[in-house]
Amino acid sequence: MGLSRMIREPPGGCNVGRIAVFIFISFILFNVTLAEDELMGPVFVKEPPNRVDFSNGTGAQVECQARGNPQPDIIWVRGDGTAVGDVPGLRQVLPNGNLVFPPFRAEDYRQEVHAQVYSCLATSPAGSVHSRDVNVRAVVAQYYDTDVNKEYAIRGNSAILKCVVPSFVADFVKVLSWHTDQGEEFTPTDDYGI
Ligand SMILES: *[C@@H]1O[C@H](CO)[C@@H](O)[C@H](O)[C@H]1NC(C)=O
């Protein structure tokens, strides 16, 4: 009953209403302030992958992002835990936390940069988290050729042909199809069976 009278009588009702709104807003502000003060340890928003293979012609960018309160800093460390810095033209840690490997010339290949285990560390006063290991491997694009050795089989029996890929690129090569001199093509969906 008191409430309905306040609504009908503008002067009094309005004041009470203002006080209510004021209390409500203060309540919200108070809560927001509390939330801002609440520490939250770093949590990965984007955790880098376990393996990053790239070619000298393309380069690579490895993403790492974390959130928390306060906002965590991102640093990159090697397998032995030491922090990773910039190497001009070869490796750069961006302010957003991404690790960048620009394209590079064959003669600029450096094992400690281009074949290295990295991990991303998100750290703040509220704590720190380590990402999984990121195995980075760069290859220098170079010419290679594949081969097939002759196989003999008695008519009616099977012969198995192997695609011989040079070992220096074998890890990065996938056999997509086989071809005969007559222009026939076989893909993995055919199970390569003739
Ligand atoms: C990558 O290496 C190949 C082979 O040496 C070279 O031809 C190419 O120019 C290199 N790419 C860049 C971006 O330097």
PDBQT file of the ligand as one rigid body, heavy atoms in Angstrom, charges set to zero:
ROOT
HETATM    1  C1  LIG A 201      64.542 -20.293 -49.352  1.00  0.00    +0.000 C 
HETATM    2  O1  LIG A 201      65.581 -21.133 -49.767  1.00  0.00    +0.000 OA
HETATM    3  C2  LIG A 201      65.606 -21.382 -51.159  1.00  0.00    +0.000 C 
HETATM    4  C3  LIG A 201      66.691 -22.406 -51.428  1.00  0.00    +0.000 C 
HETATM    5  O2  LIG A 201      67.945 -21.934 -51.049  1.00  0.00    +0.000 OA
HETATM    6  C4  LIG A 201      65.811 -20.076 -51.905  1.00  0.00    +0.000 C 
HETATM    7  O3  LIG A 201      65.784 -20.305 -53.296  1.00  0.00    +0.000 OA
HETATM    8  C5  LIG A 201      64.712 -19.093 -51.524  1.00  0.00    +0.000 C 
HETATM    9  O4  LIG A 201      64.954 -17.847 -52.123  1.00  0.00    +0.000 OA
HETATM   10  C6  LIG A 201      64.678 -18.944 -49.999  1.00  0.00    +0.000 C 
HETATM   11  N1  LIG A 201      63.552 -18.078 -49.635  1.00  0.00    +0.000 N 
HETATM   12  C7  LIG A 201      63.755 -16.849 -49.125  1.00  0.00    +0.000 C 
HETATM   13  C8  LIG A 201      62.515 -16.106 -48.745  1.00  0.00    +0.000 C 
HETATM   14  O5  LIG A 201      64.858 -16.358 -48.957  1.00  0.00    +0.000 OA
ENDROOT
TORSDOF 0
